[in-house]
Amino acid sequence: MSRKTVSRLVVTVSAVLGVANALSIGTKLAAYHVPLSLIVSCAMACLATTVWVVGTLVDLLGSTTYRCADPDCAFTVRVRRSDAAENRRWQETAAEHPTHLYRA
């Protein structure tokens, strides 16, 4: 599968899950006679949150993270869709990033 196809699939799946979640929340709220304006706003918030969570999970699972070896350092690099040479370059950058030079 090409990257474009995978991207479209992720967007489609996240939208379908978001709509299902929004409809579920909307019907549960309607059973309690909540005003329509509140139902719509809650459903839209659930839709947006679901789409965001699915997108974030896909990004986390499809990327490589490099961290500084120093336990006191918070330097991290997250790389997506890169070749071996670029991965190696970012790994070296995380090991010897510039902020280590300024520590006393």
C-alpha positions as MATLAB code, in Angstrom:
seq = 'MSRKTVSRLVVTVSAVLGVANALSIGTKLAAYHVPLSLIVSCAMACLATTVWVVGTLVDLLGSTTYRCADPDCAFTVRVRRSDAAENRRWQETAAEHPTHLYRA';
ca = [
       0.000    0.000    0.000;
       1.213    3.482   -0.726;
       1.533    6.165    1.940;
      -1.332    8.091    0.403;
      -3.614    5.047    0.633;
      -2.637    4.419    4.243;
      -3.223    8.071    5.091;
      -6.684    7.983    3.514;
      -7.477    4.752    5.352;
      -6.462    6.243    8.700;
      -8.577    9.355    8.097;
     -11.564    7.245    7.049;
     -11.302    4.899   10.029;
     -10.884    7.764   12.485;
     -13.882    9.578   10.995;
     -16.064    6.452   11.174;
     -15.037    5.802   14.779;
     -15.627    9.453   15.638;
     -19.099    9.486   14.107;
     -20.004    6.247   15.907;
     -18.798    7.714   19.200;
     -20.660   10.976   18.598;
     -23.908    9.168   17.730;
     -23.585    6.985   20.809;
     -23.113    9.975   23.096;
     -25.876   11.905   21.317;
     -28.451    9.156   21.738;
     -27.557    8.681   25.400;
     -27.955   12.403   26.053;
     -31.223   12.554   24.107;
     -32.661    9.902   26.421;
     -32.276   12.388   29.281;
     -34.032   15.180   27.316;
     -30.899   17.308   27.038;
     -31.389   20.338   24.744;
     -30.364   19.802   21.131;
     -27.698   22.512   21.207;
     -25.893   20.714   24.046;
     -26.239   17.344   22.348;
     -24.707   18.709   19.147;
     -21.825   20.390   20.966;
     -21.049   17.269   23.026;
     -21.274   15.048   19.953;
     -18.938   17.315   17.983;
     -16.475   17.352   20.881;
     -16.533   13.542   21.005;
     -16.025   13.381   17.240;
     -13.042   15.735   17.361;
     -11.482   13.947   20.321;
     -11.815   10.538   18.715;
     -10.261   11.721   15.451;
      -7.402   13.368   17.369;
      -6.734   10.266   19.510;
      -6.670    7.946   16.493;
      -4.323   10.306   14.642;
      -2.011   10.603   17.637;
      -1.873    6.832   18.114;
      -1.060    6.286   14.454;
       1.711    8.894   14.670;
       3.153    7.301   17.804;
       3.075    3.791   16.380;
       4.515    4.842   13.031;
       7.486    6.819   14.291;
      10.849    6.215   15.901;
      11.883    8.210   18.964;
      15.474    8.970   19.887;
      16.330   10.269   23.351;
      19.436   11.669   24.937;
      21.368    9.087   26.964;
      21.711   11.506   29.903;
      18.901   10.753   32.410;
      18.633   14.442   33.384;
      18.155   15.589   29.800;
      14.723   15.868   28.185;
      15.952   16.110   24.573;
      13.927   13.848   22.253;
      13.520   13.525   18.511;
      10.598   11.756   16.822;
      11.244   10.694   13.214;
       8.665    9.421   10.703;
       9.136    7.945    7.255;
      12.901    8.197    7.008;
      15.618    6.028    5.545;
      18.449    4.332    7.455;
      20.950    7.173    6.932;
      18.570    9.790    8.284;
      17.677    7.580   11.245;
      21.379    7.196   12.042;
      21.920   10.959   11.783;
      19.100   11.685   14.242;
      20.382    8.986   16.596;
      23.799   10.673   16.635;
      22.186   14.091   17.093;
      20.254   12.857   20.126;
      23.438   11.436   21.629;
      25.457   14.657   21.175;
      23.019   17.532   20.876;
      24.186   21.155   21.343;
      22.690   21.765   24.800;
      25.289   19.415   26.310;
      27.966   21.904   25.312;
      26.432   24.672   27.438;
      26.149   22.697   30.665;
      28.635   23.430   33.379;
];
